[in-house]
Amino acid sequence: MRARVSLSTLSGVVRGVGRTRRLSGVALALVGLPVGTALLLGLRDDLALASILLLYLLAIVVVAAVGGLVPAVLAAVLSFGLAYWFFTPPFHTVEVHGKDALVDLLVFGVVAGIVSAIVEVAARDRAASQRQLAEQAARTRELAAADRVRTALLAAVGHDLRTPLTSITAAVGALRQPGVSWSAEHQDELLLTIQESSDRLRSLVTNLVDMTRLRADAVTVRLGPVGLEEVVARALMRERRQDVDIDVDEALPPVLADAVLLERVVENLVENAVRFTPAGRQVEIRADVTAPGTADGDGRPLARLHVVDHGPGIPQERRTEMFSAFRQLDDRGPGPHVGLGLAIVQGFTEAMGAQVAASTTPGGGLTMTVTLPVAAS
């Protein structure tokens, strides 16, 4: 690996090494070098000064690898002093006999400083490369996950588009079939099929548009007093739901919300609940105001809107996942499904400054609760 040394790199070297590593390097220099010197004294008559300086240089490299540049510079200074005092004739004096010994010491000092910096910089380059590889691996995983999402989205959207389009085409073809006279009852059934399939298409397209707005942070919120009973009625009228039991008192105070966004929240919650509610059971919509003394951060009392189903429910540990876009946690619904509804619910709810939470329905199922502040009177 090529080491690139610059002023900015060296300044990063000084700042970047952790405190523990730096202290370990200092301790190694202060303790290891004197101990090593004591051992080398027994070999002083057998080794040339150049060989001893190479051993000190090896110690400096080890200190640099452990503690970084600052301990390595300390080790270089100590090594120079120890080699000068104990191994350069005449010993234990400040004099140096011979030009060779003087050159050896000077070259040792310069090389020790350069090696200290290069070892640390090389270690930092290696760490940076490892971080870069880890980031690339993370990006690869993200791209793979995004590709899986796109594949799942195409499959689900394809199903959600194909099924109602097929129903509409078949019903229109039957009505226009020459030579066939349909009774009023059969005509109503075919028209109902067209209507329901069109509603499914509208819901899918609306959800896709809503998710695009959320992803682009292009949701416009207009807060104002909104009656819960009116919002629920409009949402169910658009969905033409007959399988929902509503218990929302008209006397409840209005909430502070965006009427359009709250209506979309209710639509998606009801659609999700109906999807997983078994035949013969109704989805329930309830509303209440929290107990006195319970308020939001601005001191306003809170209202709660509950959408209750009696389906299979969702385990507690997986309830965070259900708000992810394109995510289905249960395959008991009718065929593939885009899985945008609850993600849109959470996005719109948070955009209004409200909250949405899931809990277990007594007897089995899932209860989704939207908590909103009561509008000032």
C-alpha positions as CSV (number, residue, x, y, z in Angstrom):
1,M,0.0,0.0,0.0
2,R,1.4,3.4,-0.9
3,A,1.8,5.9,2.0
4,R,1.1,9.5,1.1
5,V,2.5,11.9,3.7
6,S,1.3,15.5,3.9
7,L,0.9,18.2,6.6
8,S,-2.8,17.5,6.9
9,T,-2.2,13.8,7.1
10,L,0.4,14.2,9.8
11,S,-1.8,16.6,11.8
12,G,-4.6,14.0,11.5
13,V,-2.1,11.4,12.8
14,V,-1.4,13.5,15.9
15,R,-5.1,14.0,16.7
16,G,-6.6,10.8,15.5
17,V,-5.0,8.1,17.6
18,G,-7.1,7.0,20.5
19,R,-6.1,7.9,24.1
20,T,-5.7,4.2,25.1
21,R,-3.4,3.4,22.2
22,R,-1.3,6.6,22.7
23,L,-0.8,5.8,26.4
24,S,0.1,2.2,25.6
25,G,2.7,3.5,23.1
26,V,4.2,5.9,25.6
27,A,4.4,3.2,28.3
28,L,6.0,0.8,25.8
29,A,8.6,3.5,25.0
30,L,9.3,4.5,28.6
31,V,9.5,0.9,29.9
32,G,10.5,-1.2,26.9
33,L,13.5,0.9,25.7
34,P,15.3,1.0,29.1
35,V,14.7,-2.8,29.5
36,G,16.0,-3.5,26.0
37,T,19.0,-1.3,26.6
38,A,19.9,-3.2,29.7
39,L,19.7,-6.5,27.7
40,L,21.9,-5.0,24.9
41,L,24.6,-3.9,27.3
42,G,25.6,-7.5,27.6
43,L,26.1,-7.7,23.9
44,R,27.9,-4.3,23.5
45,D,31.3,-5.8,22.8
46,D,29.9,-8.3,20.3
47,L,27.6,-6.0,18.2
48,A,28.6,-3.0,16.0
49,L,26.9,0.3,16.6
50,A,25.0,0.0,13.3
51,S,23.5,-3.3,14.4
52,I,22.4,-1.8,17.7
53,L,20.9,1.2,16.0
54,L,18.9,-1.2,13.8
55,L,17.5,-2.9,16.9
56,Y,16.4,0.5,18.3
57,L,14.8,1.3,14.9
58,L,12.8,-1.9,15.2
59,A,11.6,-0.9,18.6
60,I,10.5,2.5,17.2
61,V,8.5,0.8,14.5
62,V,6.7,-1.3,17.1
63,V,5.9,1.8,19.3
64,A,4.6,3.6,16.2
65,A,2.4,0.7,15.3
66,V,1.0,0.6,18.8
67,G,0.7,4.2,19.8
68,G,1.0,6.4,16.7
69,L,3.3,9.3,15.9
70,V,3.7,11.0,19.3
71,P,4.9,7.9,21.2
72,A,7.1,7.0,18.2
73,V,8.8,10.4,18.3
74,L,9.3,9.9,22.1
75,A,10.8,6.5,21.4
76,A,13.1,8.0,18.7
77,V,14.4,10.6,21.1
78,L,15.0,8.1,23.8
79,S,16.6,5.6,21.5
80,F,19.0,8.3,20.2
81,G,19.9,9.3,23.7
82,L,20.4,5.7,24.9
83,A,22.4,4.7,21.9
84,Y,24.5,7.8,22.2
85,W,25.2,7.4,26.0
86,F,25.6,3.6,26.3
87,F,26.8,2.4,22.9
88,T,28.8,5.2,21.2
89,P,32.5,5.3,22.2
90,P,33.7,6.7,24.5
91,F,30.8,5.4,26.6
92,H,28.9,7.6,29.2
93,T,30.3,10.9,27.8
94,V,29.1,13.5,25.4
95,E,32.1,13.0,23.1
96,V,32.0,11.0,19.9
97,H,35.1,9.4,18.5
98,G,35.2,8.9,14.8
99,K,33.1,10.3,12.0
100,D,31.4,6.9,11.3
101,A,29.8,6.8,14.7
102,L,28.6,10.4,14.3
103,V,27.1,9.8,10.9
104,D,25.5,6.6,12.1
105,L,23.8,8.5,14.9
106,L,22.6,11.4,12.7
107,V,21.3,9.0,10.0
108,F,19.6,7.0,12.7
109,G,17.8,10.0,14.1
110,V,16.5,11.1,10.7
111,V,15.4,7.6,9.7
112,A,13.7,7.1,13.0
113,G,11.6,10.2,12.6
114,I,10.6,9.3,9.0
115,V,9.9,5.7,9.9
116,S,7.7,6.8,12.8
117,A,5.6,9.0,10.5
118,I,5.4,6.4,7.7
119,V,4.3,3.5,9.9
120,E,1.6,5.6,11.4
121,V,0.4,7.0,8.1
122,A,0.4,3.5,6.5
123,A,-1.7,2.2,9.4
124,R,-4.1,5.0,9.0
125,D,-4.3,4.4,5.2
126,R,-5.1,0.8,6.0
127,A,-7.8,1.8,8.5
128,A,-9.3,4.2,6.0
129,S,-9.3,1.5,3.3
130,Q,-11.1,-0.8,5.7
131,R,-13.7,1.8,6.5
132,Q,-14.1,2.5,2.7
133,L,-14.6,-1.2,2.1
134,A,-17.1,-1.4,4.9
135,E,-19.0,1.6,3.5
136,Q,-19.0,0.0,0.0
137,A,-20.3,-3.2,1.5
138,A,-23.1,-1.3,3.2
139,R,-24.0,0.5,0.0
140,T,-24.0,-2.8,-1.8
141,R,-26.4,-4.2,0.8
142,E,-28.6,-1.1,0.5
143,L,-28.7,-1.4,-3.3
144,A,-29.5,-5.1,-3.1
145,A,-32.3,-4.3,-0.6
146,A,-33.6,-1.6,-2.9
147,D,-33.5,-4.0,-5.8
148,R,-35.5,-6.5,-3.8
149,V,-38.0,-3.8,-3.0
150,R,-38.3,-2.8,-6.6
151,T,-38.8,-6.4,-7.6
152,A,-41.5,-6.9,-4.9
153,L,-43.1,-3.6,-5.9
154,L,-43.3,-4.6,-9.5
155,A,-44.8,-7.9,-8.6
156,A,-47.3,-6.4,-6.2
157,V,-48.3,-3.5,-8.4
158,G,-48.6,-5.8,-11.4
159,H,-51.0,-8.0,-9.4
160,D,-52.9,-5.0,-8.0
161,L,-53.3,-3.5,-11.4
162,R,-53.9,-6.6,-13.4
163,T,-56.7,-8.0,-11.1
164,P,-59.1,-5.0,-11.2
165,L,-58.3,-4.3,-14.9
166,T,-59.1,-7.9,-15.7
167,S,-62.4,-7.7,-13.8
168,I,-63.3,-4.4,-15.5
169,T,-62.5,-5.8,-18.9
170,A,-64.5,-9.0,-18.3
171,A,-67.5,-7.1,-16.9
172,V,-67.5,-4.5,-19.7
173,G,-67.1,-7.3,-22.3
174,A,-70.0,-9.2,-20.9
175,L,-72.3,-6.2,-20.9
176,R,-71.3,-5.4,-24.5
177,Q,-71.6,-9.0,-25.7
178,P,-73.9,-9.0,-28.8
179,G,-77.0,-11.2,-28.7
180,V,-77.0,-11.5,-24.9
181,S,-79.7,-9.9,-22.8
182,W,-78.8,-9.5,-19.2
183,S,-81.4,-9.3,-16.4
184,A,-81.4,-6.2,-14.2
185,E,-79.9,-8.2,-11.4
186,H,-77.0,-9.5,-13.5
187,Q,-76.3,-6.0,-14.9
188,D,-76.2,-4.6,-11.3
189,E,-73.6,-7.3,-10.4
190,L,-71.4,-6.5,-13.4
191,L,-71.7,-2.8,-12.8
192,L,-70.8,-3.4,-9.1
193,T,-67.7,-5.4,-10.2
194,I,-66.7,-2.5,-12.4
195,Q,-67.2,0.0,-9.6
196,E,-65.3,-2.0,-7.0
197,S,-62.4,-2.7,-9.4
198,S,-62.2,1.0,-10.3
199,D,-62.1,1.8,-6.6
200,R,-59.2,-0.6,-6.1
201,L,-57.3,1.1,-9.0
202,R,-58.0,4.6,-7.6
203,S,-56.8,3.5,-4.2
204,L,-53.6,2.0,-5.6
205,V,-52.8,5.1,-7.7
206,T,-53.6,7.4,-4.8
207,N,-51.3,5.5,-2.5
208,L,-48.4,5.5,-5.0
209,V,-48.8,9.3,-5.4
210,D,-49.0,9.8,-1.6
211,M,-45.8,7.7,-1.1
212,T,-44.0,9.7,-3.8
213,R,-45.0,12.9,-2.0
214,L,-43.7,11.6,1.3
215,R,-40.4,10.4,-0.2
216,A,-40.0,13.8,-1.9
217,D,-40.9,15.7,1.3
218,A,-43.6,17.5,-0.7
219,V,-46.5,17.0,1.7
220,T,-48.3,20.3,2.4
221,V,-50.0,20.4,5.8
222,R,-52.9,22.8,6.6
223,L,-53.8,22.4,10.2
224,G,-57.2,23.5,11.5
225,P,-60.2,22.3,13.5
226,V,-61.5,19.0,12.1
227,G,-64.5,17.0,13.2
228,L,-63.6,13.3,13.6
229,E,-67.2,12.2,12.8
230,E,-67.1,14.1,9.5
231,V,-63.7,12.8,8.4
232,V,-64.7,9.2,9.1
233,A,-68.0,9.6,7.2
234,R,-66.2,11.1,4.2
235,A,-63.5,8.4,4.2
236,L,-66.0,5.6,4.4
237,M,-68.2,7.2,1.8
238,R,-65.3,7.3,-0.7
239,E,-64.5,3.7,0.1
240,R,-68.2,2.7,0.1
241,R,-67.6,0.5,3.1
242,Q,-70.7,-1.3,4.5
243,D,-68.7,-3.7,6.7
244,V,-67.6,-1.1,9.3
245,D,-69.2,-0.4,12.7
246,I,-68.8,3.3,13.6
247,D,-69.0,4.7,17.1
248,V,-67.9,8.3,16.9
249,D,-69.8,10.7,18.9
250,E,-70.8,14.0,17.1
251,A,-70.3,15.8,20.5
252,L,-66.6,15.0,20.5
253,P,-64.5,18.2,20.2
254,P,-62.8,18.9,16.9
255,V,-59.1,17.9,16.6
256,L,-56.2,19.9,15.2
257,A,-55.4,18.2,11.9
258,D,-55.3,18.5,8.2
259,A,-58.7,17.2,7.0
260,V,-57.4,15.8,3.7
261,L,-54.5,14.0,5.2
262,L,-56.5,12.7,8.1
263,E,-59.1,11.4,5.7
264,R,-56.4,9.5,3.8
265,V,-55.1,8.1,7.1
266,V,-58.6,6.8,8.0
267,E,-59.0,5.3,4.5
268,N,-55.8,3.4,4.7
269,L,-56.4,2.1,8.2
270,V,-59.9,0.9,7.3
271,E,-58.7,-0.7,4.0
272,N,-55.9,-2.5,5.9
273,A,-58.3,-3.7,8.7
274,V,-60.9,-4.9,6.2
275,R,-58.3,-6.8,4.3
276,F,-57.4,-9.0,7.2
277,T,-60.8,-9.2,9.0
278,P,-62.4,-12.6,8.5
279,A,-65.8,-13.0,6.9
280,G,-68.7,-12.3,9.3
281,R,-66.7,-9.9,11.4
282,Q,-66.9,-6.1,11.2
283,V,-64.2,-3.5,11.5
284,E,-64.9,-1.1,14.3
285,I,-64.1,2.6,14.5
286,R,-64.1,4.3,17.9
287,A,-63.2,7.7,19.1
288,D,-62.6,9.2,22.6
289,V,-60.8,11.9,24.4
290,T,-58.1,11.0,26.9
291,A,-58.5,11.4,30.6
292,P,-58.4,14.9,32.1
293,G,-54.8,15.9,32.8
294,T,-53.5,14.1,29.8
295,A,-52.2,16.6,27.2
296,D,-49.6,17.2,24.5
297,G,-46.5,19.3,24.8
298,D,-48.5,22.5,24.3
299,G,-51.0,21.6,27.0
300,R,-53.8,20.6,24.7
301,P,-56.0,17.6,25.6
302,L,-55.8,14.6,23.2
303,A,-58.3,12.8,21.2
304,R,-57.9,9.2,20.0
305,L,-59.3,7.5,16.9
306,H,-59.2,3.7,17.0
307,V,-59.6,1.4,14.0
308,V,-60.2,-2.1,15.3
309,D,-60.0,-5.4,13.4
310,H,-60.4,-9.0,14.5
311,G,-57.9,-10.6,12.1
312,P,-54.7,-12.5,12.8
313,G,-52.9,-9.5,14.4
314,I,-49.2,-8.8,14.3
315,P,-46.6,-9.9,16.9
316,Q,-45.4,-7.2,19.2
317,E,-41.8,-7.5,18.1
318,R,-42.7,-7.0,14.4
319,R,-45.0,-3.9,14.8
320,T,-42.2,-1.5,13.9
321,E,-41.7,-3.2,10.6
322,M,-45.3,-2.9,9.5
323,F,-44.9,0.9,8.9
324,S,-42.1,0.3,6.3
325,A,-43.1,0.9,2.7
326,F,-43.6,-2.2,0.4
327,R,-43.7,-4.4,3.5
328,Q,-46.3,-7.1,4.2
329,L,-46.1,-9.0,7.4
330,D,-48.9,-11.4,6.8
331,D,-49.6,-13.3,3.6
332,R,-53.2,-14.2,4.4
333,G,-54.6,-11.3,2.4
334,P,-55.9,-11.9,-1.1
335,G,-52.8,-12.2,-3.2
336,P,-49.7,-9.9,-3.4
337,H,-50.2,-6.4,-2.1
338,V,-48.1,-3.2,-2.5
339,G,-48.0,-2.6,1.2
340,L,-48.0,1.2,1.2
341,G,-51.1,1.9,3.4
342,L,-49.5,1.8,6.8
343,A,-46.4,3.6,5.6
344,I,-48.6,6.4,4.3
345,V,-50.6,6.4,7.6
346,Q,-47.4,7.0,9.6
347,G,-46.0,9.6,7.2
348,F,-49.2,11.7,7.1
349,T,-49.8,11.3,10.9
350,E,-46.3,12.5,11.7
351,A,-46.6,15.3,9.2
352,M,-49.6,16.6,11.2
353,G,-47.7,16.3,14.5
354,A,-49.9,13.4,15.6
355,Q,-49.0,9.8,16.5
356,V,-50.1,6.4,15.4
357,A,-49.6,3.2,17.4
358,A,-50.6,-0.4,17.2
359,S,-52.0,-2.6,20.0
360,T,-53.6,-6.0,20.3
361,T,-57.4,-6.2,20.0
362,P,-59.0,-8.1,23.0
363,G,-59.9,-11.5,21.7
364,G,-57.4,-11.2,18.8
365,G,-56.7,-8.8,16.0
366,L,-55.0,-5.4,15.7
367,T,-56.1,-2.0,16.9
368,M,-54.6,1.1,15.3
369,T,-54.8,4.2,17.3
370,V,-54.3,7.7,16.0
371,T,-53.7,10.3,18.7
372,L,-54.3,14.0,17.9
373,P,-54.5,17.2,19.9
374,V,-57.9,18.7,20.5
375,A,-58.3,22.0,18.6
376,A,-58.5,25.1,20.8
377,S,-62.1,26.2,21.3
